[in-house]
Structures are given as structure tokens and as C-alpha cells.
Amino acid sequence: MPKSIKRESGSISVRVPKALSSLIGLAGNLWWAWDAEASALWQRVDPQLWERTGHNPVAMLRRVSRQRWRQLAADREFVREVQKVQRRMQAYMKASSLRPKTKGRERAGLVAYFSMEFGLHESLPIYAGGLGILAGDHMKSASDLGLPLVGVGMFWREGYVRQQIDAAGGQADWYERKKPEELPLHPVTGADGRPLKLRVQLGDERIAVCAWRVDVGRVPVFLLDTDLPENPRRHRGLTNRLYVGDRDSRIRQEVVLGIGGWRLLRAMRLPVVGCHLNEGHAAFCCLERLDETMRKEGVSFAKARGRVAATTVFTTHTPVPEGNEVFAQELVEKYVGHYGRRLGIGREGLMEFGFAGWDSRRGGCEKGFSHQQFGMTPLALRLSDHRNGVSKLHGEVSRKMWHGLWPNRKVERVPIGSITNGVHLFTWLHPKMLELLDEYLPKGWNEKQDGRAWAAVQDIPDEALWRTHLAMKAELLDYIRGRLQGSSRRAVGLDPDVLTIGFARRFTAYKRASLVLSDARRLARLVGDSRRPVRIVFAGKSHPADGSGKTLVAEVVKYARSARLRGRVVFLEDYDMAVSRKMIAGVDVWLNTPQRPKEASGTSGMKPAAHGGLNLSILDGWWPEACRDKKNGWAIGKGEDYDGTASASRRDAASLYQRLERDVIPLYYRRGRDGLPGGWVRMMRRALATIPPVFNTHRMVREYWERYYRPVLARG
């Protein structure tokens, strides 16, 4: 082996040839995950090993053979490419902030973004679904824009549930334990250079908590960890699994996240002056901040509450009562009851923070909530001045839902706004699509990401756009073949000319994965049409405790395994970010069928649009804002709310089938003399011109900066 060095970067310690030593630094920062050339670099190191390690560069570097290192070190072109990527990352890290230049006080501090999960990359599986993916994309855009954020989350050693479909067609749950030394994690250390530990009170016990740092470009995300030898077993395992079922474990996890997270920031002496709560899981952070403000500044509870609220942003994501975290009062008393005494508000005063609200006109609590349970969403709403839903429709739903907290105001005056979600384009954009856009869009489009730059997609020739789409679709079909063969099932024919519809999200009742399967005869007629066939590709997991969700998985798998529908209905197991990237780039249509208005946002549909994919969706979440165009996709229904009845389901199913039969399928198969589906390509182009420029996290994070972060930093 050529001269090599052993280099340590945090917990990353591997031996590589000296000429390639910069690979270790590249692996230690997730910037590579949204840089196309950096991502391609890892695949060149060892393509098979890259796949076997789950696209994990740290784990891969630890396993590369000596022979392969010799080959790479002797490859001058590869060495130059490594150096080129390293220089680009260094330039990125040193780049000036892209945020609007200001002279205000807000330039001095940081905002801490708390989230139970972060979907940063599939190799770091500390996410479950849309909430985590949004948090990950939020961090990446904050890094790109140079905004003063840090993230706070949990290091879930076993992550979220993994999915395997058993012989009977059901979801079998399993977990995979990750080793910190094989992840891009760096231990957080104190002034003495040793791992920093802090203490958090859990009932009658004080447990130790340490932390890891993951670098997301220019934004650090700190992950709390209780797996320390000095902790009792039941506390040591708190950070094993995301979204455990039992309530005692869940509240302890949320105490560690909220209270432990704020104490970590203080122990690190970071100039954090405010926080952004991504959902209510970290709302106990506000209690710790109240106590800190009263003790350190010697102010009354009322003044402390005003200061904490003025520097707190809260984003709610759950438009249904059952989706909001609640705990029995006994558990709240056990684990955070001491704050009632320390704040001088007593037990009753503390509990009132978590009650859903009293509606005098109804003579009781807001519909769907119990006055006997403590809600994390009411706690966060009461202790923040900056509150928002994640789409315009969700903002309206939230104002109605939480009107009981402000009973003397009109519903439209309830102080909950909205900032519509987006996606981090370069995390999800396929390299082939990026190459096409770079060719036709003006220079610098990737930084501005506004409508003026994207208007240039009108200059992309039909043939070039369609050819790029077919290439990405072919990759998806190859991927499906490999997955089906790898699972020991008979390989199926996958014709690339078949209209392909994708449905990929969490399997739970309100998302209605099986709506398109609800009329078996009509479905068989659609997918089996010899002239205009249809293929539907499903992917998604159910929470281990969600029995109805698992029933939906089994129902879809049953269709996929039937001899009559083989190759026309497909289920891809163990849905994650890697599966998502394949699907969003390769499908022709993205299907979304939630019970309106239970979909707060639904960002998955924004990703196919960046590839020319067309949405076919219930008018819920973000889609009513985008579908006003009428030329960039299709609506299912007319915006009717779902009332829980069977007739409402039949209504939505009928509308879905009619859209497919009358609009979607005919347009796809209508070809011109040049063999291209001209009308379809025009809709693809329209989707490209209207959706990515608006529904991206650069726009979203800029909105948070102007509306919430700047006022928070000014007050802080």
C-alpha cells in the first residue's frame, strides 16, 4: 500500500493513502449528501461496498481493501477529482452569508432548532418520515443561506423501525443498531477536551447525557445520547428507538430532548438566544428556559414568560387531535412537576399550560381533546409568540383547532400563521435532471431558486425533457427488478412505456394508501388494458403499534403478489430516503389521497415535480396552493372535507378513477407524429416552471428568517 496516514476526525478514525486523506474530512460533513460530484465520488471508491454499507462513506472507508486503495491512489484522475471536491467544500464553508444584509442586533446570536427526528441521509437513520425529512431539509437550506442556526435532536442508535414483508405478506418489524464510529459523528467535548456530560432530572433520578455533533454543511446538529454506563438500564436505552410506544418512555425522551437539549447548549456556551420547536416534542425546553430566566435575571414569572415567548418559534404539523402528543397528569407531575414549584405557579398552574383550552360556547374543551391530559402542543402554543402551520390550509385548520386557547378572539384572529413547507432541491434532484437544468437555466439559478430563473425551462426541447425523464424512469425500473429478485420472488416484466404511478409515504389510515385499490374490477381494467396499461408502485412503513396501518400494508402486498396484477402493482419494502429518491425521479405521476384536511403539508409531492413528475392529489396540504395553476397536475375532488363516512370515501375514490380514466391515462398515451406525448410534456414543463421555484426550503427558510428568526434574535 502506498504511504498512508491514520487520521482521526472526531470519532472517525481510518487509514487511507496520504494522497486521498481529504476523503476523511469529506466523509465527516454531510455536505457531500447534496453535492452531486461529491456523491458520485463515493460511488467511485467502491460501488459494491457503497451499496452494502447503505451509502455510508464512513463505514465504507473503514472497509476498503488495501488493493483497492492502491488502485485509487495510483489513479491520477481520481486523486484530482478528490482534491477538486475538497476545494469546493472548503469554498462553501467559507462563503459569505446569503441572508439579507442587516444592521440589526439579530446578527449576534443563534436560534436553536429542536426536532425529535432529522432526516439528513439514509446512512444516518434518525428519522421516521415527513417531520424528520423537513427538519433535515431545513438545516441544509439554513447552511446554504448562511443563517445562524444550530440543530438539537437525539441520537437514535437503533433508529426507526425497519420493515420486512414476511411470507404471509405482513410487515415484520426489526431494528438495526448503529455504531457511532461508523457514522459522521463527532463527540461534543468540554473545555478539558473530554466528552461533555450533563445531568437531567428524571423523577427521583439524575441521569447523565452526552452528545454528538453532526456537521450539516455550515450548520451543526447536536444529538443527545443517554447510552452511558453510569445510567440505569431503563434510562440508558431511552435513545435507542425513535417513537417508542409506551408513554413513560416517551415522556422521558421528551424531557431529555427539551430540557437536556437546552442545558447542552448552555454547557457549550453557545450564544443561543431563542429556539424553534419543530412540533411539540421538545416543548419542555420552555419550562427550563423560564426557570433559567427567573434565576439568572431575577425577574418575575410573568416577565420571564414574556421573554421566553418572544424568543420562541413553534411549528405545528398535526391537524388531527390524535396526532398531538398528550400525557397523563401523573406522568407530567412525576417528571417535570418540580418546575411548578420552582416557577412559583404550583401544580395546577403547570397543568394549565398543557390543557387544550376551554370553549365557553361549547361548555367544554376543544373537540377531540381531554381536559384531563397534558398536551405538548398547548404547552408550546402558550409559551411562544411565533406560531405557524405548514401550509395555508393547515394554518386555517390550526386556527379552528386551537381556538379554545384564545376563546375571546374570532377564529380568523387566532395568532397562528402559516409558512408552507418546501424541499431542499439539491438533496432530491437527480443528477440527470440537474445536468439538464444546468444546460438551459441561467447561471446562478441554483442559488436564487426563484421563478424568474426557472422560467427558462420553457427553452428545454420536448425531446430533451422526455428523454431525460425516460432515463430516470429506466433507473427506477432497474431498481425495482433488483429489489424483487433480491427478495427471492419471481422477476416480473417492467415495460418502460407503461404509465407509472407512485405512492410512497407512511402507511396510516388517514393517508388511504388503498383508495386506488378500492374498486378491484375497475383497477384490474385500468392496469390490465393492453393498449393503455397502468403500473402503481407503492412504498411505505407502518408504525409498529399501528395495527390499521399494518393492515393497509398487507392489503397492498396482497395485490402486488397476485398473479393477475404482478408487475402492475408493486410494493417496495423498507421505505427510506434512498427508495424515495428513486421513486420521485422515475414515476410519471405522484398519487396522494389523504382524508382532507388531515394532511398538514405533504412535501413528498413537491419532489417529483422537480423532475417533471405530475401530481394527482386530493386538494389537501400544499396542493391547493400549487394546483391553482390548473396546468401542472390534477386535483382529486373539489376540495370537499372528509367527514368520516363511507360515502365520502366512495366519493373520493370515484373522483380518483374518473381523473385517471378521463384525463391522466389518455393524455399520457396521446402521441404525436414525433412519437412524443406532447400534451404530457407541456404539463411536465409547467410543473417544473411553477412548483420547484416556490415549494423549496430556500424560500421557506427565508420566510422563517424574515418573519420569526430576526424578531427572535432582536429580542434576544
C-alpha positions in Angstrom: 0.0 0.0 0.0 1.3 3.5 -0.8 2.3 5.8 2.1 -0.8 6.2 4.2 -1.8 8.1 7.3 -4.2 7.3 10.0 -6.3 10.3 10.7 -9.0 10.9 13.3 -11.8 13.4 12.9 -14.0 13.2 15.9 -15.0 9.6 16.1 -13.8 9.0 12.5 -10.6 7.1 12.5 -9.5 5.3 9.3 -6.3 4.6 7.4 -6.1 5.9 3.9 -3.4 6.7 1.4 -1.9 10.1 2.1 -2.9 11.3 -1.4 -6.5 10.6 -0.5 -6.5 11.8 3.1 -9.0 14.5 2.4 -11.7 11.8 1.9 -11.9 11.6 5.7 -12.8 15.2 6.1 -15.3 15.0 3.3 -16.9 12.0 5.0 -17.2 13.9 8.2 -19.5 16.6 6.9 -22.9 15.7 5.3 -22.4 18.5 2.7 -21.5 15.7 0.3 -25.0 14.4 0.5 -26.4 17.3 -1.6 -23.4 17.9 -3.8 -23.7 15.7 -7.0 -20.0 15.5 -7.7 -19.2 14.6 -4.1 -21.9 11.9 -4.0 -20.5 10.4 -7.2 -17.1 10.4 -5.7 -18.1 7.9 -3.0 -19.6 5.6 -5.6 -16.3 5.5 -7.5 -14.4 4.4 -4.4 -16.1 1.0 -4.4 -19.6 0.8 -6.0 -20.5 -2.6 -4.4 -19.2 -1.6 -1.0 -21.1 1.7 -1.3 -24.4 -0.2 -1.7 -23.6 -2.8 1.1 -22.9 -0.1 3.6 -26.2 1.7 2.9 -24.4 4.7 1.2 -22.4 5.4 4.3 -18.9 6.8 3.4 -17.5 6.5 6.9 -18.4 2.8 7.1 -17.2 2.3 3.6 -13.8 3.9 4.2 -13.2 1.5 7.1 -13.8 -1.5 4.8 -12.0 -0.6 1.6 -9.4 -3.2 0.8 -5.6 -2.4 0.6 -5.6 -3.4 -3.0 -8.4 -1.0 -3.9 -6.6 1.8 -2.0 -3.5 1.1 -4.1 -5.6 1.4 -7.3 -7.3 4.6 -6.3 -4.0 6.3 -5.1 -2.5 5.4 -8.5 -5.4 6.9 -10.4 -4.4 10.5 -11.1 -7.8 11.4 -12.4 -9.5 10.2 -9.2 -6.9 12.0 -7.0 -7.5 15.2 -8.9 -11.3 14.8 -8.5 -10.9 14.3 -4.7 -8.9 17.5 -4.5 -11.4 19.4 -6.6 -14.3 18.3 -4.4 -12.3 19.2 -1.3 -11.6 22.7 -2.6 -15.3 23.2 -3.4 -16.3 22.2 0.1 -13.7 24.5 1.6 -15.0 27.4 -0.5 -18.6 26.5 0.5 -17.7 26.6 4.2 -16.0 30.0 3.8 -18.7 31.6 1.6 -20.3 34.7 2.8 -23.9 34.5 4.1 -26.6 34.7 1.5 -29.1 36.1 4.0 -30.2 39.7 3.5 -27.7 42.1 4.9 -28.9 43.9 8.0 -27.6 46.2 10.7 -29.8 44.9 13.5 -28.9 43.2 16.7 -30.0 39.9 15.3 -26.6 39.3 13.8 -25.1 38.4 17.1 -26.9 35.3 18.2 -28.1 31.8 17.2 -31.5 30.1 17.0 -31.7 26.5 18.1 -33.9 24.3 16.1 -35.3 21.4 18.2 -36.7 18.3 16.5 -37.4 14.7 17.6 -36.0 13.5 14.2 -33.7 14.7 11.5 -33.9 13.2 8.0 -30.4 14.1 6.8 -29.4 11.0 4.9 -30.3 7.3 4.8 -26.9 6.4 6.3 -27.9 8.2 9.5 -31.4 6.7 10.1 -32.6 9.0 12.9 -35.8 9.9 11.2 -39.3 8.3 10.6 -41.0 10.3 8.0 -42.0 13.8 6.8 -41.4 15.6 10.0 -37.7 14.5 10.1 -37.2 15.0 6.3 -38.5 18.5 6.7 -36.1 19.1 9.6 -33.1 17.8 7.6 -34.0 19.9 4.5 -34.5 22.9 6.8 -30.9 22.5 8.2 -29.4 22.2 4.7 -31.1 25.4 3.4 -30.0 27.2 6.6 -26.5 26.1 5.8 -26.7 27.1 2.1 -28.1 30.5 3.1 -25.6 31.0 6.0 -28.3 31.5 8.6 -27.4 31.4 12.3 -29.0 28.1 13.3 -28.0 25.0 15.2 -30.0 21.8 15.4 -30.8 19.8 18.5 -32.1 16.2 18.3 -31.5 12.7 19.6 -29.0 10.0 18.5 -31.3 7.1 18.0 -28.9 4.1 18.0 -31.5 1.8 16.6 -33.3 4.4 14.6 -36.8 3.9 13.4 -38.4 0.6 12.6 -37.1 -1.3 9.6 -39.6 -3.2 7.5 -39.5 -6.7 6.1 -42.5 -8.3 4.4 -42.9 -11.8 5.6 -44.2 -14.9 3.7 -47.8 -14.1 4.7 -47.5 -10.6 3.3 -47.4 -8.8 6.6 -45.0 -6.2 8.0 -42.3 -7.7 10.2 -40.6 -5.1 12.3 -36.9 -5.1 13.1 -34.2 -2.7 14.2 -30.6 -2.2 13.3 -28.2 -0.9 15.9 -25.7 1.7 14.6 -22.2 2.3 15.8 -21.1 5.9 16.4 -17.6 5.1 15.0 -19.2 4.2 11.6 -21.2 7.4 11.3 -20.2 11.1 10.7 -20.5 11.9 14.4 -18.1 13.9 16.5 -18.3 13.8 20.3 -19.1 17.0 21.9 -16.3 17.9 24.4 -15.8 20.3 27.2 -13.1 22.7 27.9 -10.9 19.9 29.2 -11.2 18.0 25.9 -13.2 15.2 27.4 -16.7 14.2 26.3 -19.1 16.7 27.7 -21.7 15.3 30.1 -24.7 17.0 31.7 -27.3 15.9 34.2 -31.1 15.7 33.7 -33.6 15.0 36.4 -36.0 12.1 35.6 -38.3 11.6 38.6 -36.2 10.7 41.6 -33.1 10.1 39.5 -30.5 12.3 37.8 -29.2 10.7 34.6 -26.1 11.5 32.6 -26.5 12.8 29.0 -23.7 13.2 26.4 -23.9 14.5 22.8 -22.6 14.0 19.3 -22.2 16.7 16.6 -23.1 16.0 13.0 -22.0 18.7 10.6 -24.6 19.6 8.0 -22.6 21.9 5.8 -22.2 25.1 7.9 -24.9 24.1 10.5 -24.1 21.8 13.4 -26.8 19.4 14.7 -26.3 18.2 18.2 -27.7 14.7 19.1 -28.3 13.8 22.7 -27.4 10.3 23.9 -28.2 8.5 27.2 -26.4 5.2 26.4 -23.8 5.7 29.1 -22.5 3.0 31.6 -23.4 5.1 34.7 -27.1 5.2 33.8 -29.6 2.6 34.9 -30.7 0.3 32.0 -34.1 1.8 31.6 -32.7 5.2 31.1 -29.7 4.1 29.2 -32.0 2.7 26.5 -34.0 5.9 26.1 -32.1 6.9 23.0 -32.3 3.5 21.3 -35.5 3.8 19.3 -37.5 6.6 17.8 -41.2 6.9 18.7 -41.4 4.1 21.2 -45.0 3.1 22.2 -45.1 3.3 26.0 -46.0 6.7 27.5 -43.5 6.6 30.3 -40.5 6.1 27.9 -41.9 8.7 25.6 -42.2 11.5 28.2 -38.7 10.7 29.4 -37.4 11.0 25.9 -39.1 14.4 25.5 -37.6 15.6 28.8 -34.2 14.7 27.6 -34.7 16.4 24.2 -36.2 19.6 25.5 -34.6 20.2 28.9 -31.4 18.3 28.2 -31.1 19.9 24.8 -31.2 23.4 26.3 -28.8 22.6 29.0 -26.4 21.2 26.4 -26.4 24.5 24.5 -25.7 26.4 27.8 -22.9 24.0 28.8 -21.3 24.5 25.4 -21.6 28.3 25.9 -23.2 28.9 22.5 -24.8 32.3 22.0 -28.2 30.8 21.6 -30.9 33.4 22.3 -34.1 31.6 21.0 -35.5 28.3 19.9 -37.6 26.9 17.2 -39.7 23.9 18.2 -40.4 21.6 15.3 -43.6 20.1 16.7 -44.3 19.8 20.4 -41.9 17.0 21.4 -39.3 19.5 22.7 -41.8 21.9 24.4 -40.4 21.1 27.9 -37.5 23.2 26.8 -39.7 26.3 27.6 -40.0 25.3 31.2 -36.2 25.1 31.6 -35.9 28.5 29.9 -38.5 30.0 32.2 -36.6 28.7 35.2 -33.3 29.9 33.9 -34.6 33.4 33.1 -36.1 33.8 36.6 -33.0 32.6 38.4 -30.4 34.4 36.3 -32.2 37.7 35.7 -34.2 37.9 38.9 -37.4 38.7 37.2 -41.0 37.6 38.0 -42.7 34.6 36.3 -44.8 37.0 34.2 -41.8 38.8 32.8 -39.9 35.6 32.3 -42.8 34.2 30.4 -42.9 37.2 28.1 -39.2 37.0 27.3 -39.3 33.2 26.7 -42.4 33.5 24.4 -40.9 36.4 22.5 -37.9 34.2 21.6 -39.7 31.0 20.8 -41.0 29.8 17.4 -43.4 26.9 17.3 -44.4 25.0 14.2 -47.3 22.6 14.5 -47.6 19.7 12.0 -50.7 17.8 13.2 -54.2 18.8 12.1 -55.9 16.0 14.0 -56.3 15.7 17.8 -54.9 12.1 17.9 -51.7 13.3 16.3 -50.8 15.7 19.1 -48.7 14.4 21.9 -50.5 14.1 25.3 -49.5 12.6 28.7 -51.4 11.7 31.8 -51.1 14.3 34.5 -49.4 11.7 36.8 -46.5 11.3 34.3 -46.1 15.1 33.9 -46.1 15.5 37.7 -43.5 12.7 38.1 -41.0 14.0 35.5 -41.5 17.8 35.4 -43.7 18.6 38.4 -40.8 20.3 40.1 -41.0 23.2 37.6 -44.4 24.1 39.0 -42.7 24.7 42.4 -39.6 26.4 41.0 -41.7 28.8 38.8 -44.0 29.6 41.7 -47.1 28.5 39.8 -47.8 25.2 41.6 -49.1 22.0 40.2 -52.3 23.5 38.9 -50.5 26.4 37.2 -48.2 23.9 35.5 -51.0 21.6 34.3 -52.9 24.6 32.8 -50.1 25.1 30.3 -51.0 21.7 28.8 -54.8 21.8 28.7 -56.3 22.1 25.3 -58.4 25.1 26.1 -61.9 25.9 27.2 -64.6 26.8 24.6 -67.2 28.7 26.5 -69.8 28.4 23.7 -69.5 24.6 23.8 -69.2 24.4 27.6 -66.1 22.2 27.4 -62.7 21.5 25.9 -62.0 21.9 22.2 -63.5 18.9 20.3 -61.3 15.8 20.4 -59.2 16.8 23.5 -59.4 15.8 27.1 -59.1 18.3 29.9 -57.6 15.5 32.0 -54.5 15.1 29.9 -51.5 17.3 29.4 -50.8 18.3 25.7 -47.4 19.2 24.4 -48.9 21.3 21.6 -50.9 23.6 24.0 -47.7 24.0 26.1 -45.8 25.1 23.1 -48.6 27.4 21.8 -48.9 29.1 25.2 -45.2 29.7 25.6 -44.4 31.0 22.1 -45.2 34.3 20.3 -44.4 33.0 16.9 -46.6 30.1 15.8 -47.3 28.6 12.4 -48.8 25.7 10.5 -47.1 24.3 7.4 -49.5 25.3 4.6 -52.1 27.9 4.1 -54.9 25.4 4.6 -53.2 23.9 7.6 -52.9 27.4 9.1 -56.7 27.8 8.8 -57.3 24.3 10.3 -54.9 25.1 13.2 -56.7 28.3 14.0 -60.0 26.5 14.2 -58.5 23.6 16.1 -56.8 25.7 18.8 -59.5 28.4 19.1 -60.2 27.3 22.6 -56.8 28.7 23.7 -58.0 32.1 22.6 -61.8 31.9 23.2 -62.3 35.6 23.2 -61.0 36.1 19.7 -62.6 35.4 16.4 -61.3 32.3 14.7 -59.5 34.2 12.0 -57.7 36.3 14.6 -56.2 33.3 16.5 -52.5 34.0 16.4 -51.3 31.0 14.4 -49.9 31.9 10.9 -48.6 29.6 8.2 -45.4 29.1 6.3 -45.8 26.5 3.6 -43.2 23.8 3.6 -40.7 23.1 0.9 -38.0 20.6 -0.1 -34.2 21.0 -0.3 -33.9 20.7 -4.1 -30.3 19.5 -4.3 -30.9 16.7 -1.8 -33.6 15.3 -4.0 -32.7 16.4 -7.5 -31.5 13.5 -9.8 -28.0 14.1 -11.4 -29.5 13.7 -14.9 -32.1 16.4 -14.1 -29.5 18.6 -12.6 -27.4 18.3 -15.8 -30.4 19.2 -17.9 -31.3 22.3 -15.8 -27.7 23.5 -15.7 -27.7 23.4 -19.5 -30.8 25.5 -20.0 -31.3 27.6 -16.9 -29.3 30.8 -16.3 -26.1 30.7 -14.4 -26.7 31.0 -10.6 -30.2 29.5 -10.8 -29.3 27.1 -8.1 -28.6 29.9 -5.6 -31.6 32.1 -6.3 -34.1 29.3 -6.9 -36.8 31.8 -7.9 -39.4 31.8 -10.6 -37.5 34.1 -13.0 -34.7 31.6 -13.3 -37.0 28.6 -13.6 -39.0 30.3 -16.4 -36.2 29.2 -18.7 -37.4 25.6 -18.6 -39.7 26.8 -21.4 -36.5 26.6 -23.6 -35.9 22.9 -22.9 -36.8 21.0 -26.1 -39.6 18.4 -25.7 -37.3 15.6 -26.8 -34.6 16.5 -24.3 -37.1 16.7 -21.4 -38.8 13.5 -22.3 -35.5 11.6 -22.9 -34.2 12.7 -19.5 -37.4 11.5 -17.9 -37.2 8.1 -19.6 -33.6 7.7 -18.4 -34.6 8.3 -14.8 -37.6 6.0 -15.2 -35.4 3.3 -16.6 -33.3 3.6 -13.4 -36.3 3.2 -11.2 -37.5 0.1 -13.1 -34.0 -1.5 -12.9 -34.0 -0.8 -9.2 -37.4 -2.5 -8.8 -36.2 -5.5 -10.7 -33.2 -5.8 -8.4 -35.4 -5.5 -5.3 -37.9 -8.1 -6.4 -35.2 -10.5 -7.4 -33.3 -9.9 -4.3 -36.3 -10.9 -2.2 -36.5 -14.3 -3.9 -39.7 -13.5 -5.8 -40.2 -14.2 -9.4 -38.8 -11.4 -11.5 -41.5 -9.5 -13.4 -41.7 -7.7 -16.7 -41.5 -4.0 -16.3 -42.2 -2.2 -19.6 -40.8 1.3 -19.5 -43.6 2.6 -21.8 -46.3 1.8 -19.2 -47.7 4.8 -17.3 -46.2 4.5 -13.8 -47.9 6.0 -10.7 -46.0 6.3 -7.4 -47.4 6.3 -3.9 -44.9 6.4 -1.1 -45.5 7.6 2.5 -46.2 6.4 6.0 -49.0 3.8 6.0 -51.6 5.0 8.3 -55.4 5.1 8.0 -55.9 8.8 7.1 -53.4 8.7 4.2 -55.5 6.0 2.5 -52.9 4.0 0.6 -55.6 1.6 -0.6 -58.0 4.2 -2.0 -56.8 3.4 -5.5 -57.4 -0.3 -4.9 -60.9 0.2 -3.5 -62.7 -0.9 -6.7 -61.0 -4.2 -7.7 -62.7 -4.6 -11.0 -62.1 -1.1 -12.1 -58.5 -1.3 -11.0 -57.9 -4.5 -12.9 -59.4 -3.0 -16.0 -57.1 0.0 -15.8 -53.8 -1.8 -15.1 -54.6 -4.6 -17.5 -55.6 -2.6 -20.5 -53.4 -3.9 -23.4 -53.3 -0.6 -25.2 -53.0 1.8 -22.2 -51.8 -0.1 -19.2 -51.0 1.4 -15.8 -48.4 0.4 -13.1 -48.7 1.5 -9.5 -45.6 1.4 -7.3 -46.1 1.6 -3.5 -43.7 2.0 -0.7 -44.1 2.9 3.0 -44.0 1.6 6.5 -46.5 1.5 9.4 -45.6 2.3 13.0 -45.1 -0.9 14.9 -48.1 -0.1 17.1 -50.4 0.9 14.3 -52.5 -2.1 13.6 -54.7 -0.5 11.0 -51.6 0.7 9.2 -50.1 -2.8 9.0 -53.4 -4.0 7.7 -53.1 -1.5 4.8 -49.5 -2.8 4.1 -50.8 -6.3 3.9 -53.7 -5.3 1.6 -51.3 -3.6 -0.8 -48.8 -6.5 -0.7 -51.7 -8.9 -1.4 -52.5 -7.1 -4.6 -48.8 -6.9 -5.6 -48.4 -10.7 -5.2 -51.5 -11.6 -7.1 -50.8 -13.4 -10.4 -53.2 -11.1 -12.2 -51.6 -7.9 -11.1 -47.9 -8.9 -11.0 -45.8 -6.2 -12.4 -48.7 -3.8 -12.5 -48.9 -3.3 -8.7 -45.6 -3.3 -7.0 -44.6 -2.9 -3.3 -41.1 -1.9 -2.3 -40.3 -2.8 1.3 -38.3 -0.9 3.8 -39.0 2.6 2.5 -36.3 5.2 3.3 -34.7 8.2 1.7 -32.8 6.1 -0.8 -36.0 4.4 -2.1 -37.7 7.8 -2.1 -35.0 9.3 -4.4 -35.5 6.5 -6.9 -39.3 6.8 -7.0 -39.6 10.6 -7.1 -37.3 10.8 -10.1 -38.7 7.9 -12.0 -42.5 7.9 -11.7 -44.8 9.6 -14.2 -47.4 10.5 -11.6 -47.3 11.1 -7.8 -50.5 10.0 -6.1 -51.7 11.4 -2.8 -55.1 10.5 -1.3 -55.4 11.7 2.3 -58.6 12.4 4.2 -58.9 16.2 3.8 -57.9 18.3 5.8 -55.7 15.8 7.7 -52.6 16.3 5.6 -50.8 19.3 7.1 -48.5 19.7 4.1 -47.4 16.6 2.3 -44.0 17.6 0.9 -43.3 14.3 -0.9 -45.3 15.6 -3.9 -43.0 18.6 -4.3 -40.1 16.3 -5.2 -41.4 14.6 -8.3 -42.4 18.0 -9.7 -38.7 19.0 -9.8 -38.2 16.1 -12.2 -41.2 16.9 -14.3 -43.4 14.4 -12.4 -47.1 15.3 -12.2 -49.2 15.3 -9.1 -52.6 13.6 -8.8 -53.8 14.6 -5.4 -56.7 15.4 -3.0 -56.8 19.2 -2.5 -55.1 19.0 0.9 -51.9 20.3 2.4 -49.7 22.2 -0.1 -51.5 21.1 -3.2 -54.4 23.7 -3.2 -51.7 26.4 -3.4 -49.9 24.8 -6.3 -53.0 23.4 -8.2 -54.4 26.8 -8.8 -52.4 26.8 -11.9 -54.7 24.0 -13.4 -52.0 23.1 -15.9 -49.3 21.5 -13.7 -51.2 18.5 -12.3 -54.6 17.2 -11.4 -56.9 17.6 -8.4 -59.0 14.7 -7.0 -62.4 16.1 -5.9 -63.3 19.7 -5.5 -61.9 20.4 -2.1 -64.5 18.6 0.0 -63.6 17.8 3.6 -63.7 14.1 4.6 -66.5 13.6 7.1 -65.6 10.1 8.2 -68.4 8.4 6.3 -68.2 5.6 3.8 -70.0 7.8 1.2 -67.1 10.3 1.5 -64.6 7.5 0.7 -66.7 6.4 -2.2 -66.9 10.0 -3.5 -63.1 10.4 -3.4 -62.5 7.0 -5.0 -64.9 7.8 -7.8 -63.2 11.1 -8.5 -59.8 9.4 -8.5 -60.9 6.8 -11.0 -62.6 9.4 -13.2 -59.4 11.5 -13.3 -57.4 8.5 -14.3 -59.8 7.4 -17.0 -60.7 10.7 -18.5 -57.6 12.9 -18.1 -54.4 11.2 -16.9 -54.2 8.0 -18.9 -55.5 9.4 -22.3 -53.0 12.3 -22.1 -50.1 10.1 -21.4 -50.8 7.8 -24.3 -51.7 10.5 -26.8 -48.6 10.6 -29.0 -47.7 13.0 -31.9 -46.1 12.2 -35.2 -42.7 12.5 -33.5 -43.7 9.8 -31.0 -43.7 12.2 -28.1 -46.7 12.8 -25.7 -46.8 16.5 -26.5 -49.6 17.4 -24.1 -48.0 15.5 -21.3 -44.6 17.1 -21.8 -46.2 20.5 -21.7 -47.6 19.7 -18.3 -44.2 18.4 -17.2 -42.6 21.7 -18.2 -45.4 23.6 -16.5 -44.8 21.7 -13.3 -41.1 22.4 -13.5 -41.8 26.1 -14.0 -44.3 26.6 -11.2 -43.5 24.2 -8.4 -39.8 24.0 -7.6 -39.3 27.8 -7.6 -41.9 28.2 -4.9 -42.0 25.0 -2.8 -38.4 24.8 -1.8 -36.8 25.2 1.6 -34.7 28.1 0.5 -37.9 30.1 0.1 -39.3 28.6 3.3 -36.3 29.3 5.5 -36.1 32.8 4.2 -39.7 33.3 5.3 -38.8 31.9 8.8 -35.8 34.3 8.8 -37.8 37.4 8.0 -41.0 36.7 10.0 -39.7 34.9 13.0 -35.9 34.5 13.4 -35.0 38.1 13.0 -37.5 39.3 15.7 -36.3 36.5 18.0 -32.7 37.4 17.6 -33.5 41.1 18.1 -35.4 40.4 21.3 -32.7 38.0 22.5 
